[in-house]
Amino acid sequence: MMMKPFGLACLLSLSGAAMASAQTAAVESAPQGGAAPAAETATPPVLLELYTSQGCVSCPAADALLAELVKDPALIPLALHVDYWDYIGWADSFASPQFTERQKAYARAAGSRMIYTPQMVVAGGARVEGNDPQAVAEAIEQAKALPQSAGLQLTREGDGLRIQGKLAQPVAPLRVQLVRYKPEETVAIAHGENAGRTVTYHNIVTDWQVLADWPGEPPLDILVPQVGEGPLVVLLQRVAEGSSGPAEIVAAARID
């Protein structure tokens, strides 16, 4: 039975299962040449992760908020659809157990045994209700105020992607991750709590890969082969102390 003890959030207790290991992409070093224009983060944009579900009645307001945040070039908003509400009448067409496990990992790293939708994770730190615009805005401002500790540059080289980074402060080791997403898709929901709604979703994550753990030295320089077309996001993220869970995102960049 779905519980909603925290305002409009759909709440679920964590199971004791360990987080599934992330898929690791092949990386290789290669000389530069024939490169497409680079995406460089002089001031890193703030990466937002909205954990949402087509089957959660509280989520359309958060999905609409994300659609507005997508318009801000200082932000990289991403929608990660979870699968733990699929049993209540509507299977989310974008859901992945991998995204559920990532949300669980954030909860464990924070010492919590609860996950819920909609939840917004801001820069890998603050975890707030995703349909609360004020809470989301405050978390974004707090993330922007943090000192810049890493620079990140992305360049397309043929069908590959070169990732280069440098540390401004000693925050290593950092986990280098590659995200693929679909900019927009409209779904007519026929059953479940949102039956009859037609919702346009934005920045729908389709794949999230761990590329490497970077110790900080030498400067990051890797080439990911055959990344294909479509927009890509790369992030550098700390690992939570005492666990392998995600922590602060110190840099993020996007390239079309």
Secondary structure by P-SEA (a helix, b strand, c coil): cccccccccbbbbbccccccccbbbbbbbbbbcccccccccccccbbbbbbccccccccaaaaaaaaaaaaccccbbbbbbbccccccccccccccaaaaaaaaaaaaaaccccccccccccccccccccccaaaaaaaaaaaaaccccbbbbbbbcccbbbbbbbbccccccbbbbbbbbbccccccccccccccbbbbbcccccbbbbcccccccccbbbbbccccccbbbbbbbbcccccccccccccccccc
